[in-house]
């Protein structure tokens, strides 16, 4: 097979006819999107597999990393008596960008995490973000203020309880020692 024939085959794949498209739709009609993603991960081309592998990694670990950095930032902020900064209307686009990157982006990844059937360990940060977003809505503020510190600490405690519960559940259900103790 020469390069010209490969280029023709590639163009044929990209520009599917209506009959080919109907055939593909018929084949995947009753398949769940997660099954389709698993098929692409196993049998897709190298590029597709790498993108899906990165996307899965992103959905698993980036919300956890952002959660820990945010929790550390709130703790550090609570140690000082003054507000974080004085807001200016001229800087509102920056505030909105930061808000979306820290609070909205992780909430959007929960939709993507459905494709990979991530367990509850990886979904707990989304509960954290819901709580933090609720604090922002209650205080009606784009940025973190001193009034939000207590509610953020409450969300951190609840998140820790979720992780402790998940760990205890995993210990009881998935280890011999846990099954022996709790039988």
C-alpha positions in Angstrom: 0.0 0.0 0.0 1.5 3.3 -1.0 1.1 6.8 0.5 -1.4 7.9 -2.2 -3.7 5.0 -1.4 -3.4 5.7 2.3 -4.4 9.3 1.7 -7.4 8.2 -0.3 -8.4 5.7 2.4 -8.1 8.5 5.0 -10.3 10.8 3.0 -12.8 8.1 2.5 -13.0 7.5 6.3 -13.3 11.2 7.1 -15.9 11.8 4.4 -18.3 9.0 5.1 -21.2 8.5 2.8 -24.8 8.6 4.1 -25.0 4.8 3.8 -21.8 4.3 5.7 -22.9 6.7 8.4 -26.3 4.9 8.7 -24.4 1.6 9.0 -22.3 3.0 11.9 -25.4 4.4 13.6 -27.2 1.1 13.2 -24.2 -0.7 14.8 -23.9 1.6 17.8 -27.6 2.3 18.3 -27.9 0.2 21.6 -24.4 0.7 22.9 -23.8 2.9 25.9 -21.3 5.8 25.5 -19.1 4.2 28.2 -18.9 0.9 26.2 -18.1 2.9 23.1 -15.3 4.8 25.0 -13.9 1.4 26.2 -13.9 0.1 22.7 -12.0 3.2 21.5 -9.5 2.8 24.3 -8.9 -0.8 23.4 -9.1 -0.8 19.6 -8.8 2.9 18.5 -5.8 4.3 16.8 -2.8 5.4 18.9 -3.9 9.0 18.9 -7.4 8.2 20.2 -6.0 6.0 22.9 -3.6 8.6 24.1 -6.3 11.3 24.2 -8.7 9.1 26.1 -5.9 8.1 28.5 -5.1 11.7 29.2 -8.7 12.7 29.5 -9.3 9.9 32.1 -6.2 11.0 34.0 -7.5 14.6 33.9 -10.9 13.6 35.2 -9.4 11.6 38.0 -6.7 13.7 39.4 -7.1 17.4 38.5 -10.2 17.9 40.6 -8.4 16.4 43.6 -5.3 18.6 43.0 -7.4 21.7 42.7 -9.4 20.8 45.9 -6.2 20.4 47.9 -4.7 23.7 46.6 -8.0 25.5 47.4 -8.2 24.0 50.9 -4.6 25.0 51.6 -5.3 28.5 50.2 -8.4 28.9 52.5 -6.4 27.7 55.5 -3.6 30.1 54.7 -6.1 32.9 54.2 -7.7 32.2 57.5 -4.4 32.7 59.3 -4.3 36.4 58.4 -6.6 39.2 59.7 -7.0 41.2 56.5 -9.1 40.5 53.4 -7.4 38.8 50.5 -7.6 41.9 48.2 -9.6 45.0 47.5 -11.9 44.3 44.5 -11.9 46.7 41.6 -14.5 46.7 38.9 -11.7 47.1 36.3 -10.4 43.6 37.3 -13.8 41.8 37.0 -12.7 39.8 33.9 -9.8 38.4 35.9 -12.0 37.5 38.8 -14.5 35.8 36.5 -11.7 33.8 34.8 -10.3 32.7 38.2 -13.7 31.7 39.4 -14.4 29.6 36.3 -11.0 27.9 36.4 -11.2 27.1 40.1 -14.9 26.4 40.6 -16.7 25.8 37.3 -14.1 23.8 35.4 -14.0 21.0 38.0 -17.8 20.9 38.1 -17.9 20.3 34.4 -15.4 17.4 34.7 -18.0 15.5 36.7 -20.0 15.1 33.4 -16.9 13.7 31.7 -16.1 11.4 34.6 -19.2 9.5 33.8 -17.6 8.2 30.6 -15.0 6.3 32.7 -17.1 5.0 35.5 -14.9 6.7 38.1 -15.6 5.4 41.7 -16.7 7.6 44.5 -13.1 8.3 45.6 -12.7 10.4 42.5 -16.1 12.0 42.8 -15.8 13.4 46.3 -14.0 16.6 45.2 -17.2 17.5 43.3 -19.1 17.5 46.6 -16.4 19.9 47.9 -16.9 22.2 44.9 -20.7 22.2 45.3 -20.2 23.3 48.9 -17.7 26.0 48.1 -19.9 27.3 45.3 -22.8 27.3 47.7 -20.7 29.5 50.1 -20.0 31.9 47.2 -23.7 32.1 46.3 -24.7 32.7 49.9 -22.2 35.4 50.3 -22.9 36.7 46.8 -19.3 37.2 46.0 -17.0 36.1 43.2 -13.9 36.0 45.4 -13.3 34.5 48.8 -14.0 36.8 51.8 -13.4 36.4 55.5 -17.1 35.7 55.9 -16.7 32.5 53.9 -13.9 30.9 55.9 -16.1 29.2 58.4 -18.4 27.7 55.7 -15.3 26.6 53.7 -13.9 24.9 56.8 -17.3 23.1 57.3 -17.1 21.9 53.7 -13.6 20.6 54.3 -14.7 18.7 57.4 -17.6 17.1 55.5 -15.3 16.2 52.6 -12.9 14.5 55.1 -15.9 12.6 56.6 -16.8 11.4 53.0 -13.2 10.2 52.5 -13.2 8.4 56.0 -16.5 6.8 55.2 -15.2 5.6 51.8 -12.0 4.3 53.4 -14.0 2.4 56.1 -16.4 1.0 53.5 -13.5 -0.1 51.3 -11.8 -1.7 54.3 -14.9 -3.6 55.4 -16.0 -4.7 51.9 -12.7 -5.3 50.1 -10.2 -6.8 52.7 -10.2 -10.1 54.4 -9.5 -8.5 57.7 -12.4 -6.1 57.4 -14.8 -8.9 56.4 -13.6 -11.0 59.3 -14.0 -8.2 61.8 -17.4 -7.1 60.6 -18.9 -10.5 59.8 
